[in-house]
C-alpha cells in the first residue's frame, strides 16, 4: 500500500471517527433532553402543570401521586371527604406561560419545584414536592408527588344556598348534607387544582355577590366566602309586601288594627267607624341577621279620621290627624318557590 492510499484511509477513519463522536454527542444531548423533559423533577412537574393548562383533568390526576386518595389527603392534614365537584375541565381558566422557575433538592431526596403561569391573565404560582420512585433501564429516574398536589377550598356561601363557577351551579349542602335545614349560610370542602384559580359568585333574582377567587396552594386549605347581598329587586319586593301589609291594616275600621304597627287611643266616645289611610310608608332597608334577613327600625305615618263625642260635655267633633309609628322586620326569608315570608318584629 503506497503512502497516498494510507493517507486516504486515515482520512476516512478520521471522518468516521468524527461522525461517531458527533453521533455520541447527539445521542448524549438527546438523552439528556429526554431525561430533563420526562425523567427529572422539573419535567415531571411541568408535565402535570401542562396537563392542567390543557384542561386534561383526568390526565393530571392520573400522574403518580396526584390522585386525591383518602390516605394522601389525610397525610397532608386535609379533609379526606372533600368534594371532587370542582375537579372538572369546563370550569378551568385559560392557563398560559407555564414555566418551572426552581428545583431545590432537600432532605430524603425530596425536590421542591416551583411553577409560575398565568391564569386568565393573572400571574399564579404553585409549589410541588416530588420524589424519585424508581428508574427505567436503571438510568432514567421516575418520579411521583411526595405529597398531594391538590389544595382544599373551604367555601362558605353566606345568606344563600349555592354558588356558581363558570356555568356550573354548586350546592354546598349536597357536599356536606349535615347542615341545618334552615341554615342561613352553608359551607363545604372542595378539592381544587393548582395554578387554576376559580371565580365564584352567587347571582339570583333577589341575591347577588361580588366575584371571589379560590386558589389554595398544593396541600393547603383556604377559606373562601361568597357573600350574597340583597339586590334592588329583593328590597323592592319586600317593600311591596310591607306596603300591602300596611294597606290591609288601614282597612280595619278600629282604633287599634289587629297585628298592625299603628293605632290610636281616644278617651272620648267614637261615633261610627274610624277611618285609616297611609301617609308615609316606612322605607325598607335589609341587613343580614342570624337566621334570615332583617329590616331595621324605621318610621311611617298613618292618618286617622274619626268622629268623637266628648264624655265631659257631649260635644261632637271631627278628629283628623297623623299618627306616626315605628316598625321593624325580625325575619325575611325567601321560600323555595321564590315567595317571601316576612315577620314584623314590633309595633310601637
DABEL-V502783 format. One record per residue. N is the residue number from 1. SS is DSSP state (a for helix, b for strand, c for the rest). PHI is phi as a letter, one per 40 degrees, with the letter a starting at -180 (none if undefined). Layout:
BEGIN
n: {N/N}
ss: {SS/SS}
phi: {PHI/PHI}
END
This chain:
BEGIN
n: {1/2/3/4/5/6/7/8/9/10/11/12/13/14/15/16/17/18/19/20/21/22/23/24/25/26/27/28/29/30/31/32/33/34/35/36/37/38/39/40/41/42/43/44/45/46/47/48/49/50/51/52/53/54/55/56/57/58/59/60/61/62/63/64/65/66/67/68/69/70/71/72/73/74/75/76/77/78/79/80/81/82/83/84/85/86/87/88/89/90/91/92/93/94/95/96/97/98/99/100/101/102/103/104/105/106/107/108/109/110/111/112/113/114/115/116/117/118/119/120/121/122/123/124/125/126/127/128/129/130/131/132/133/134/135/136/137/138/139/140/141/142/143/144/145/146/147/148/149/150/151/152/153/154/155/156/157/158/159/160/161/162/163/164/165/166/167/168/169/170/171/172/173/174/175/176/177/178/179/180/181/182/183/184/185/186/187/188/189/190/191/192/193/194/195/196/197/198/199/200/201/202/203/204/205/206/207/208/209/210/211/212/213/214/215/216/217/218/219/220/221/222/223/224/225/226/227/228/229/230/231/232/233/234/235/236/237/238/239/240/241/242/243/244/245/246/247/248/249/250/251/252/253/254/255/256/257/258/259/260/261/262/263/264/265/266/267/268/269/270/271/272/273/274/275/276/277/278/279/280/281/282/283/284/285/286/287/288/289/290/291/292/293/294/295/296/297/298/299/300/301/302/303/304/305/306/307/308/309/310/311/312/313/314/315/316/317/318/319/320/321/322/323/324/325/326/327/328/329/330/331/332/333/334/335/336/337/338/339/340/341/342/343/344/345/346/347/348}
ss: {c/c/a/a/a/a/a/a/a/a/a/a/a/a/a/a/a/a/a/a/a/a/a/a/a/a/a/a/a/a/a/a/a/a/a/a/a/a/c/c/a/a/a/a/a/a/a/a/a/a/a/a/a/c/c/c/a/a/a/a/a/c/c/c/c/c/c/c/c/a/a/a/a/a/a/c/c/c/c/c/c/c/b/c/c/c/c/c/a/a/a/c/c/c/b/b/b/b/b/b/b/b/b/b/b/c/a/a/a/c/b/b/b/b/b/b/b/b/b/c/c/b/b/b/b/b/b/b/b/b/b/b/b/b/b/b/c/c/c/b/b/b/b/b/b/c/c/c/c/c/b/b/b/b/b/b/b/b/c/c/c/c/b/b/b/c/c/b/b/b/c/a/a/a/a/c/c/c/c/c/c/c/c/c/b/b/b/b/b/b/b/b/c/c/c/c/c/b/b/b/b/c/b/c/c/c/b/b/c/c/c/b/b/b/c/c/c/c/c/c/b/b/b/b/b/b/b/c/b/b/c/a/a/a/a/a/a/a/a/a/a/a/a/a/a/a/a/a/a/a/c/c/c/c/c/c/c/c/c/c/c/c/c/c/c/c/c/c/b/b/b/b/b/b/b/b/b/b/b/b/c/c/c/c/c/b/b/b/c/c/c/c/b/b/b/b/b/b/b/b/b/b/b/b/b/b/b/b/b/c/c/c/c/c/c/b/b/b/b/b/b/b/b/b/b/b/b/b/b/b/b/b/b/b/c/c/c/c/c/b/b/b/b/b/b/b/b/c}
phi: {none/c/c/c/c/c/c/c/c/c/c/c/c/c/c/c/c/c/c/c/c/c/c/c/c/c/c/c/c/c/c/c/c/c/c/c/c/b/b/b/d/c/c/c/c/c/c/c/c/c/c/c/c/c/g/c/c/c/c/c/c/c/c/d/g/c/c/c/c/c/c/c/c/c/c/c/g/b/d/c/b/d/c/c/c/c/c/a/c/c/b/c/c/c/b/b/f/c/a/c/b/a/a/b/c/b/c/g/g/c/b/b/b/b/b/b/a/b/b/f/g/b/c/b/a/a/b/b/b/b/a/c/b/i/a/b/f/g/b/b/c/b/b/a/c/c/a/d/c/c/b/b/b/c/b/b/b/c/g/a/b/a/b/b/b/g/b/b/c/b/b/d/c/c/c/b/c/c/b/d/c/b/d/c/b/b/a/a/c/b/c/b/c/c/g/b/c/b/c/b/a/b/a/b/c/b/b/a/b/c/c/b/b/b/a/c/c/d/g/b/b/b/b/b/b/c/c/c/b/c/c/d/c/c/c/c/c/c/d/c/c/c/c/c/c/c/c/c/c/c/c/c/c/b/c/b/d/c/g/b/c/b/i/a/b/b/c/c/c/c/c/g/c/c/b/b/a/c/b/b/c/c/c/c/b/c/a/c/b/c/b/a/c/b/b/c/c/a/b/b/b/b/b/b/b/a/b/b/b/c/c/c/b/g/c/b/a/c/b/b/a/c/b/c/a/b/a/a/b/c/a/b/b/b/c/d/c/g/c/b/b/b/b/c/c/a/a/a}
END
